[in-house]
Amino acid sequence: MPRPRLCRRIRCNPGVTYFKPQGVPMRSLEVVELTIEELEAYRLRYVENMEQNDGAKEMNTSQSTYQRILFSANKKIADALINGKAIKIMCPCVTESELFSNKT
C-alpha cells in the first residue's frame, strides 16, 4: 500500500485551466494534463527563479520530490509545445479555499 500524499503548499492561482495552439479546434487536439503541483514547481523555478532547495521549502516538500515534480512538469510542457498539444491544468486534490488561502 503506497504512502498517503503529503499536503504541498501551493500559492499560485491559475487564471486559466487550458492552453492550446491558436487556430486549432480543441476537439482535434490531444491534451496533456499538468497538475497544480507541477505548475507551482514550474512557477517557483522559472518565474520566481528559486533554486531547488528554496522551491522545495516553499512547497513544503523534500528536494528530491520537488525535483521529480519539476522534471515531470518540464517533460509535459515540452511535449505539448513540440507536438502541438493542449495543456490542461488539473487541480483534483486542492479545494478552492485551500488554493486561495495564504496559510504557511
PAVEX-339573 format. One record per residue: residue number from 1; x, y, z of N, C-alpha, C in turn. Coordinates in Angstrom, 2 decimals. Layout:
! PAVEX-339573
{pt NUM {X Y Z} {X Y Z} {X Y Z}}
...
END
This chain:
! PAVEX-339573
{pt 1 {0.85 -1.18 0.00} {0.00 0.00 0.00} {0.89 1.24 0.00}}
{pt 2 {0.69 2.17 -0.94} {1.55 3.35 -1.02} {1.28 4.31 0.14}}
{pt 3 {2.30 5.09 0.43} {2.16 6.11 1.47} {1.14 7.16 1.03}}
{pt 4 {0.41 7.73 1.97} {-0.51 8.82 1.59} {0.28 10.05 1.16}}
{pt 5 {-0.28 10.80 0.23} {0.39 12.01 -0.25} {0.34 13.09 0.81}}
{pt 6 {1.44 13.79 0.96} {1.50 14.90 1.89} {0.91 16.15 1.26}}
{pt 7 {0.44 17.06 2.10} {-0.06 18.34 1.60} {1.12 19.19 1.16}}
{pt 8 {1.03 19.73 -0.02} {2.06 20.62 -0.53} {1.50 22.04 -0.49}}
{pt 9 {2.37 22.98 -0.26} {1.96 24.38 -0.22} {1.89 24.90 -1.65}}
{pt 10 {0.72 25.32 -2.07} {0.50 25.85 -3.42} {0.07 27.30 -3.27}}
{pt 11 {0.81 28.20 -3.90} {0.48 29.62 -3.76} {0.14 30.27 -5.09}}
{pt 12 {-0.01 29.50 -6.12} {-0.39 30.12 -7.39} {-1.86 29.85 -7.66}}
{pt 13 {-2.48 30.78 -8.30} {-3.87 30.64 -8.69} {-3.93 30.78 -10.20}}
{pt 14 {-3.99 29.66 -10.90} {-4.03 29.78 -12.35} {-5.35 30.42 -12.79}}
{pt 15 {-5.23 31.50 -13.52} {-6.42 32.20 -14.00} {-7.10 31.45 -15.13}}
{pt 16 {-6.39 30.54 -15.74} {-6.94 29.74 -16.83} {-6.64 28.28 -16.56}}
{pt 17 {-7.40 27.39 -17.17} {-7.16 25.96 -16.98} {-6.73 25.25 -18.25}}
{pt 18 {-6.75 25.94 -19.38} {-6.32 25.35 -20.64} {-5.43 26.31 -21.42}}
{pt 19 {-4.43 25.75 -22.09} {-3.66 26.45 -23.11} {-3.68 25.56 -24.33}}
{pt 20 {-3.82 26.16 -25.50} {-3.85 25.36 -26.71} {-3.25 26.14 -27.87}}
{pt 21 {-2.82 25.43 -28.91} {-2.32 26.12 -30.10} {-3.42 26.96 -30.74}}
{pt 22 {-3.06 28.13 -31.18} {-4.02 29.04 -31.80} {-4.51 28.48 -33.13}}
{pt 23 {-5.78 28.63 -33.38} {-6.35 28.26 -34.66} {-6.67 26.79 -34.84}}
{pt 24 {-6.46 25.99 -33.80} {-6.76 24.56 -33.87} {-7.93 24.29 -32.94}}
{pt 25 {-9.02 23.69 -33.44} {-10.16 23.40 -32.57} {-9.76 22.44 -31.44}}
{pt 26 {-10.28 22.70 -30.27} {-9.95 21.89 -29.10} {-10.30 20.42 -29.32}}
{pt 27 {-11.37 20.15 -30.02} {-11.80 18.76 -30.22} {-10.81 17.94 -31.03}}
{pt 28 {-9.92 18.60 -31.77} {-8.96 17.85 -32.59} {-7.57 17.78 -31.95}}
{pt 29 {-7.46 18.23 -30.70} {-6.16 18.23 -30.03} {-6.06 17.15 -28.97}}
{pt 30 {-4.87 16.60 -28.82} {-4.58 15.77 -27.65} {-4.33 16.71 -26.49}}
{pt 31 {-4.58 16.23 -25.27} {-4.43 17.06 -24.08} {-3.38 16.47 -23.16}}
{pt 32 {-2.49 17.34 -22.67} {-1.50 16.98 -21.65} {-2.01 17.56 -20.35}}
{pt 33 {-2.11 16.72 -19.31} {-2.62 17.18 -18.02} {-1.47 17.55 -17.09}}
{pt 34 {-1.45 18.80 -16.65} {-0.42 19.34 -15.76} {-1.07 19.54 -14.39}}
{pt 35 {-0.52 18.90 -13.35} {-1.11 19.05 -12.02} {-0.77 20.43 -11.46}}
{pt 36 {-1.54 20.85 -10.47} {-1.30 22.13 -9.83} {0.07 22.13 -9.14}}
{pt 37 {0.50 20.97 -8.64} {1.83 20.85 -8.03} {2.93 21.10 -9.07}}
{pt 38 {2.75 20.53 -10.26} {3.73 20.73 -11.32} {3.77 22.18 -11.75}}
{pt 39 {2.60 22.81 -11.84} {2.54 24.22 -12.20} {3.25 25.08 -11.15}}
{pt 40 {3.03 24.78 -9.88} {3.65 25.55 -8.80} {5.17 25.37 -8.82}}
{pt 41 {5.65 24.15 -8.99} {7.10 23.92 -9.05} {7.70 24.66 -10.25}}
{pt 42 {7.03 24.63 -11.37} {7.48 25.33 -12.57} {7.52 26.84 -12.34}}
{pt 43 {6.47 27.36 -11.69} {6.42 28.80 -11.38} {7.55 29.21 -10.45}}
{pt 44 {7.77 28.43 -9.40} {8.82 28.77 -8.45} {10.19 28.77 -9.11}}
{pt 45 {10.44 27.80 -9.97} {11.76 27.69 -10.59} {11.97 28.73 -11.68}}
{pt 46 {11.01 28.88 -12.57} {11.24 29.69 -13.77} {10.65 31.10 -13.72}}
{pt 47 {9.68 31.36 -12.87} {9.13 32.71 -12.74} {9.75 33.41 -11.54}}
{pt 48 {9.82 32.69 -10.41} {10.41 33.27 -9.20} {11.92 33.06 -9.12}}
{pt 49 {12.48 32.28 -10.05} {13.93 32.00 -10.11} {14.49 31.40 -8.82}}
{pt 50 {13.72 30.52 -8.18} {14.18 29.87 -6.96} {15.03 28.66 -7.30}}
{pt 51 {16.03 28.43 -6.47} {16.83 27.22 -6.59} {16.02 26.05 -6.03}}
{pt 52 {16.53 24.84 -6.26} {15.81 23.63 -5.87} {15.50 23.59 -4.38}}
{pt 53 {16.48 23.90 -3.52} {16.23 23.80 -2.08} {15.22 24.85 -1.61}}
{pt 54 {15.25 26.05 -2.18} {14.29 27.09 -1.80} {12.89 26.74 -2.29}}
{pt 55 {12.79 26.23 -3.51} {11.49 25.83 -4.04} {10.88 24.69 -3.24}}
{pt 56 {11.71 23.74 -2.84} {11.23 22.61 -2.03} {10.70 23.11 -0.69}}
{pt 57 {11.43 24.02 -0.06} {10.96 24.58 1.22} {9.65 25.32 1.03}}
{pt 58 {9.55 26.09 -0.04} {8.34 26.86 -0.31} {7.13 25.95 -0.50}}
{pt 59 {7.34 24.79 -1.11} {6.24 23.85 -1.35} {6.05 22.86 -0.20}}
{pt 60 {6.89 22.95 0.82} {6.81 22.06 1.97} {7.02 20.59 1.57}}
{pt 61 {8.08 20.36 0.81} {8.39 19.02 0.34} {9.91 18.83 0.33}}
{pt 62 {10.35 17.62 0.10} {11.79 17.35 0.04} {12.35 17.83 -1.31}}
{pt 63 {13.66 18.01 -1.34} {14.30 18.46 -2.58} {14.13 17.42 -3.68}}
{pt 64 {14.24 16.15 -3.33} {14.12 15.12 -4.36} {12.70 15.06 -4.93}}
{pt 65 {11.70 15.22 -4.08} {10.32 15.24 -4.56} {10.07 16.46 -5.42}}
{pt 66 {10.58 17.61 -4.99} {10.44 18.84 -5.78} {11.06 18.65 -7.16}}
{pt 67 {12.24 18.04 -7.21} {12.92 17.82 -8.48} {12.12 16.88 -9.38}}
{pt 68 {11.53 15.84 -8.82} {10.69 14.93 -9.61} {9.46 15.65 -10.16}}
{pt 69 {8.84 16.49 -9.34} {7.67 17.25 -9.78} {8.06 18.20 -10.91}}
{pt 70 {9.19 18.90 -10.74} {9.65 19.84 -11.76} {10.02 19.12 -13.06}}
{pt 71 {10.68 17.99 -12.96} {11.04 17.21 -14.16} {9.78 16.78 -14.91}}
{pt 72 {8.77 16.34 -14.17} {7.52 15.92 -14.80} {6.85 17.10 -15.51}}
{pt 73 {6.85 18.27 -14.86} {6.27 19.46 -15.48} {7.02 19.83 -16.75}}
{pt 74 {8.34 19.84 -16.71} {9.13 20.18 -17.89} {8.85 19.23 -19.05}}
{pt 75 {8.77 17.94 -18.74} {8.51 16.93 -19.77} {7.15 17.13 -20.42}}
{pt 76 {6.13 17.39 -19.61} {4.78 17.58 -20.14} {4.67 18.86 -20.97}}
{pt 77 {5.26 19.94 -20.48} {5.19 21.21 -21.20} {5.94 21.10 -22.54}}
{pt 78 {7.11 20.47 -22.52} {7.86 20.28 -23.76} {7.07 19.43 -24.75}}
{pt 79 {6.44 18.37 -24.28} {5.63 17.51 -25.14} {4.51 18.32 -25.80}}
{pt 80 {3.84 19.14 -25.01} {2.73 19.95 -25.55} {3.23 20.96 -26.58}}
{pt 81 {4.33 21.64 -26.29} {4.85 22.64 -27.21} {5.38 22.03 -28.50}}
{pt 82 {6.15 20.98 -28.39} {6.77 20.36 -29.56} {5.74 19.65 -30.44}}
{pt 83 {4.77 19.00 -29.81} {3.82 18.18 -30.55} {2.46 18.84 -30.76}}
{pt 84 {2.34 20.11 -30.43} {1.10 20.84 -30.68} {-0.09 20.34 -29.90}}
{pt 85 {0.09 20.03 -28.62} {-1.00 19.54 -27.79} {-1.51 20.65 -26.88}}
{pt 86 {-2.72 20.48 -26.38} {-3.27 21.41 -25.40} {-2.76 21.04 -24.02}}
{pt 87 {-2.69 22.02 -23.12} {-2.30 21.78 -21.73} {-3.51 22.07 -20.85}}
{pt 88 {-3.88 21.09 -20.05} {-4.97 21.26 -19.09} {-4.37 21.26 -17.70}}
{pt 89 {-4.67 22.30 -16.92} {-4.16 22.39 -15.56} {-5.16 21.70 -14.64}}
{pt 90 {-4.70 20.61 -14.02} {-5.55 19.79 -13.15} {-5.35 20.19 -11.70}}
{pt 91 {-6.41 20.15 -10.96} {-6.36 20.56 -9.57} {-7.26 19.63 -8.75}}
{pt 92 {-7.05 18.30 -8.81} {-8.01 17.37 -8.23} {-8.00 17.30 -6.71}}
{pt 93 {-6.86 17.51 -6.07} {-6.80 17.30 -4.63} {-6.72 18.60 -3.85}}
{pt 94 {-6.90 19.73 -4.49} {-6.85 21.02 -3.81} {-8.21 21.68 -3.94}}
{pt 95 {-8.80 22.03 -2.81} {-10.09 22.71 -2.86} {-9.87 24.18 -3.16}}
{pt 96 {-10.92 24.85 -3.59} {-10.79 26.27 -3.93} {-10.37 27.09 -2.72}}
{pt 97 {-10.89 26.76 -1.53} {-10.50 27.52 -0.33} {-9.03 27.30 0.00}}
{pt 98 {-8.51 26.09 -0.21} {-7.09 25.82 0.02} {-6.24 26.55 -1.02}}
{pt 99 {-6.72 26.63 -2.24} {-5.97 27.27 -3.32} {-5.78 28.75 -3.05}}
{pt 100 {-6.79 29.40 -2.49} {-6.72 30.84 -2.28} {-6.22 31.23 -0.90}}
{pt 101 {-6.02 30.25 -0.03} {-5.56 30.60 1.33} {-4.08 30.94 1.30}}
{pt 102 {-3.66 31.75 2.25} {-2.25 32.13 2.38} {-1.63 31.50 3.61}}
{pt 103 {-2.09 30.33 3.98} {-1.55 29.65 5.16} {-0.12 29.24 4.89}}
{pt 104 {0.67 29.22 5.95} {2.07 28.79 5.83} {2.29 27.51 6.58}}
END
